[in-house]
Amino acid sequence: MTNIVKAIVLFFITSLLIAACSNDELTPLYEEQKAGKVVIRGYNGAQDSIQVSLNGKLLVVDKRNAFLKKTENNYEFVFYGQSSKTVVISLKKTKQILHSYTFTTAKPVDTVSFYTKENVWIENVLANKPGTLSAAGNTGYKFIFPSVNQYSKSGYNGTLDAILRKTNGQQIGRIENIKKDRFSTFFEFPFSLPPIVNVELVKHGTDESYVPGRKVSFLMVMQKNKSKLIVLEEKADANGAFSGVDGSINLTDYFSF
């Protein structure tokens, strides 16, 4: 090989090396890979559909990319190197982001579970299991109150208790430590007829209503041998004024624990 040919070959090799070193987008041929998986379990009680995306790519189930009611699917993917994956849950019409999650190889298999509707977002639903009934014939409850003060503007931000009474006024007991973002302690009691319970919401450890000058109560239907996760909701009248509290949403109707 002549000196001229050697020089030409060396020039091309050098040029290729320089180009490779200056290209920040190149991916190493042997970059570490790790399998990842996100289990999605959600329920949407809102009128607007929700959408779920992974790094900007929409989740599609049975050719649908927007969901009302139940959403159940698994995302399976690959982590390259130290990359991360972002799951975003948003409303279809308004594009409002309800929640986002970032996943890394530190926990490559994870679960996202949620309940949502207007002004309500409950996180990690599957981590909040119903209480276990200690005897046949009992009924049991845990409460959470994500919309507290939405309409009442009570000014009270502490925990609440729920005093349970039979229709004849006899007190059954008290569900304690109800919070905006955490379920209360579990309370169970024997089922009896009529299956109606009056529930009064008060400041924790007292008999004082959390709304000044107003008793806040609602009726709830018992079910024998059922342990429930009840979502409390503040309600408003046509003028937007506080009109009371409802306790009809039971998360065990929507999720398998």
C-alpha positions as CSV (number, residue, x, y, z in Angstrom):
1,M,0.0,0.0,0.0
2,T,1.5,3.4,-1.0
3,N,1.9,6.2,1.4
4,I,-0.8,8.2,-0.4
5,V,-3.4,5.3,0.0
6,K,-2.5,4.9,3.7
7,A,-3.0,8.6,4.2
8,I,-6.4,8.5,2.5
9,V,-7.5,5.5,4.6
10,L,-6.3,7.1,7.9
11,F,-8.2,10.3,7.0
12,F,-11.5,8.5,6.5
13,I,-11.1,6.5,9.8
14,T,-10.2,9.7,11.7
15,S,-13.2,11.5,10.2
16,L,-15.6,8.7,11.2
17,L,-14.3,8.7,14.8
18,I,-14.7,12.5,15.1
19,A,-18.3,12.3,13.7
20,A,-19.2,9.5,16.2
21,C,-17.8,11.4,19.2
22,S,-19.7,14.5,18.2
23,N,-23.1,12.8,17.9
24,D,-24.8,12.9,21.3
25,E,-27.8,10.9,20.1
26,L,-25.9,7.7,19.5
27,T,-27.0,4.9,21.8
28,P,-24.3,2.5,23.0
29,L,-24.6,-0.9,21.3
30,Y,-24.6,-2.7,24.6
31,E,-26.6,-0.3,26.8
32,E,-28.1,-2.1,29.8
33,Q,-31.8,-3.1,29.4
34,K,-34.3,-4.0,32.1
35,A,-37.9,-5.0,31.7
36,G,-40.6,-2.8,33.2
37,K,-44.3,-3.0,33.9
38,V,-47.0,-0.7,35.2
39,V,-50.3,-2.2,36.3
40,I,-53.2,0.3,35.8
41,R,-56.3,-0.1,37.8
42,G,-58.6,2.9,37.8
43,Y,-62.3,4.0,37.9
44,N,-63.6,7.2,36.4
45,G,-66.9,8.4,37.7
46,A,-66.7,11.8,35.8
47,Q,-68.6,12.7,32.7
48,D,-65.4,13.6,30.8
49,S,-63.4,10.6,29.7
50,I,-59.8,10.2,30.9
51,Q,-56.8,9.2,28.9
52,V,-53.7,7.4,30.1
53,S,-50.3,7.9,28.4
54,L,-46.8,6.4,28.8
55,N,-44.1,8.8,27.7
56,G,-46.7,10.6,25.5
57,K,-48.1,7.4,23.9
58,L,-51.8,6.9,24.7
59,L,-53.0,3.6,26.2
60,V,-55.3,1.9,23.7
61,V,-57.7,-0.9,24.8
62,D,-60.1,-2.5,22.2
63,K,-59.3,0.4,19.9
64,R,-60.3,3.0,22.5
65,N,-57.9,5.6,23.9
66,A,-60.3,7.3,26.3
67,F,-62.2,5.8,29.2
68,L,-65.3,6.2,31.3
69,K,-65.9,3.9,34.2
70,K,-63.3,1.1,34.7
71,T,-59.8,1.1,33.3
72,E,-57.7,-2.0,33.6
73,N,-54.6,-2.7,31.7
74,N,-50.8,-3.3,31.9
75,Y,-48.0,-1.3,30.3
76,E,-45.0,-3.5,29.6
77,F,-41.8,-1.8,28.3
78,V,-38.0,-1.7,28.5
79,F,-35.8,0.6,30.5
80,Y,-32.6,1.5,28.7
81,G,-29.7,2.4,31.0
82,Q,-30.9,4.8,33.7
83,S,-33.9,6.1,31.7
84,S,-37.3,6.7,33.3
85,K,-40.9,6.3,32.2
86,T,-43.7,8.8,32.9
87,V,-47.4,7.8,33.1
88,V,-49.8,10.8,32.8
89,I,-53.6,10.6,33.5
90,S,-55.6,13.5,32.0
91,L,-59.1,14.6,30.9
92,K,-59.7,14.1,27.2
93,K,-61.7,17.3,26.6
94,T,-59.9,19.8,28.6
95,K,-56.5,18.1,28.6
96,Q,-56.2,18.8,32.3
97,I,-53.6,16.6,34.0
98,L,-55.1,14.8,36.9
99,H,-51.9,13.1,38.1
100,S,-48.5,11.9,36.8
101,Y,-46.1,9.2,37.9
102,T,-42.4,8.6,37.2
103,F,-41.0,5.1,37.2
104,T,-37.4,4.0,37.2
105,T,-35.4,0.8,37.4
106,A,-35.4,1.2,41.2
107,K,-38.9,-0.3,41.1
108,P,-39.4,-1.7,37.6
109,V,-42.8,-3.3,38.4
110,D,-45.3,-1.0,40.0
111,T,-49.1,-0.4,40.3
112,V,-51.2,2.7,39.7
113,S,-54.6,2.6,41.2
114,F,-57.0,5.5,41.5
115,Y,-60.6,6.7,41.7
116,T,-61.6,10.0,40.1
117,K,-64.7,12.1,39.4
118,E,-65.3,15.9,39.5
119,N,-63.3,17.4,42.3
120,V,-62.3,14.0,43.6
121,W,-59.0,12.1,43.3
122,I,-58.2,9.2,45.5
123,E,-54.7,7.8,45.2
124,N,-53.4,4.2,45.8
125,V,-56.9,2.8,46.1
126,L,-55.7,-0.8,46.1
127,A,-53.3,-0.1,49.0
128,N,-56.3,0.8,51.2
129,K,-58.0,-2.5,51.7
130,P,-61.4,-2.8,53.4
131,G,-61.4,-3.8,57.0
132,T,-61.7,-7.5,57.9
133,L,-65.0,-8.4,59.6
134,S,-64.4,-10.3,62.8
135,A,-67.7,-12.1,62.9
136,A,-70.5,-13.3,60.5
137,G,-73.4,-10.9,60.4
138,N,-71.4,-7.8,60.9
139,T,-71.0,-4.8,58.7
140,G,-68.0,-2.5,58.6
141,Y,-66.8,0.8,57.2
142,K,-63.8,3.1,56.5
143,F,-64.5,6.7,55.3
144,I,-62.4,9.2,53.3
145,F,-63.5,12.8,52.6
146,P,-61.5,14.3,49.6
147,S,-64.0,17.2,49.0
148,V,-64.2,18.4,52.6
149,N,-64.7,22.2,52.7
150,Q,-65.2,22.5,48.9
151,Y,-68.6,24.1,49.4
152,S,-69.0,24.4,53.2
153,K,-65.8,26.6,53.6
154,S,-66.0,25.6,57.3
155,G,-62.5,26.8,58.2
156,Y,-61.9,23.5,60.0
157,N,-59.0,21.5,58.7
158,G,-58.6,18.9,61.4
159,T,-59.7,15.3,61.3
160,L,-63.3,14.3,61.6
161,D,-65.4,11.6,63.3
162,A,-68.6,10.0,62.2
163,I,-71.2,9.3,64.9
164,L,-73.4,6.3,63.9
165,R,-76.9,6.0,65.2
166,K,-79.9,3.7,64.7
167,T,-83.2,5.2,63.5
168,N,-84.4,5.3,67.1
169,G,-81.5,7.5,68.1
170,Q,-79.4,4.8,69.8
171,Q,-75.7,5.4,69.2
172,I,-73.9,2.5,67.6
173,G,-70.4,3.9,67.7
174,R,-67.9,6.2,66.1
175,I,-65.7,6.1,63.0
176,E,-62.6,8.1,63.8
177,N,-59.9,10.1,62.1
178,I,-61.6,10.8,58.7
179,K,-59.2,12.8,56.5
180,K,-59.1,14.4,53.1
181,D,-56.4,12.1,51.7
182,R,-56.5,9.1,54.0
183,F,-59.1,6.6,55.1
184,S,-60.4,6.5,58.6
185,T,-59.9,3.8,61.2
186,F,-62.1,0.7,60.6
187,F,-65.3,0.3,62.5
188,E,-67.6,-2.7,62.5
189,F,-70.8,-3.6,64.3
190,P,-73.6,-6.1,64.1
191,F,-76.1,-5.7,61.3
192,S,-79.7,-5.1,62.4
193,L,-83.1,-4.1,61.0
194,P,-84.2,-1.6,59.8
195,P,-80.9,-1.4,57.8
196,I,-80.7,2.4,58.0
197,V,-77.9,4.3,59.9
198,N,-77.8,8.0,60.6
199,V,-74.3,9.3,60.2
200,E,-73.3,12.7,61.8
201,L,-70.0,14.3,61.0
202,V,-68.2,16.1,63.8
203,K,-64.8,17.4,64.8
204,H,-62.5,14.6,66.0
205,G,-63.1,13.7,69.7
206,T,-66.1,16.0,70.1
207,D,-69.9,16.1,69.3
208,E,-69.4,19.5,67.5
209,S,-70.3,19.8,63.9
210,Y,-67.4,20.7,61.6
211,V,-69.6,23.3,59.9
212,P,-70.3,26.1,62.4
213,G,-74.0,26.4,63.4
214,R,-75.1,23.5,61.3
215,K,-75.6,19.8,61.9
216,V,-74.2,17.7,59.1
217,S,-75.7,14.3,58.7
218,F,-76.8,11.8,56.1
219,L,-78.5,8.3,55.9
220,M,-76.6,5.2,54.9
221,V,-77.9,1.7,54.1
222,M,-76.2,-1.2,55.9
223,Q,-75.5,-4.5,54.2
224,K,-74.9,-7.7,56.2
225,N,-71.4,-9.3,55.9
226,K,-70.1,-6.3,53.9
227,S,-67.0,-4.2,54.6
228,K,-67.1,-0.9,52.7
229,L,-64.8,1.9,51.7
230,I,-67.0,5.0,51.6
231,V,-66.2,8.2,49.8
232,L,-67.9,11.2,51.4
233,E,-68.8,14.2,49.2
234,E,-69.9,17.7,49.9
235,K,-72.9,18.7,47.9
236,A,-74.2,22.1,46.7
237,D,-77.6,23.5,45.6
238,A,-78.3,25.2,42.3
239,N,-76.7,28.4,43.6
240,G,-73.5,26.7,44.7
241,A,-74.3,26.9,48.4
242,F,-73.4,24.0,50.7
243,S,-76.4,21.6,50.9
244,G,-75.0,18.6,52.8
245,V,-72.9,15.5,52.5
246,D,-73.5,12.3,50.6
247,G,-71.9,8.9,51.3
248,S,-73.2,6.7,48.5
249,I,-69.9,5.9,46.8
250,N,-68.4,2.6,47.9
251,L,-65.0,1.8,46.3
252,T,-65.5,-2.0,46.9
253,D,-68.1,-1.8,44.1
254,Y,-65.5,-0.8,41.6
255,F,-62.3,-2.5,42.6
256,S,-61.2,-6.1,43.4
257,F,-59.1,-6.1,46.6
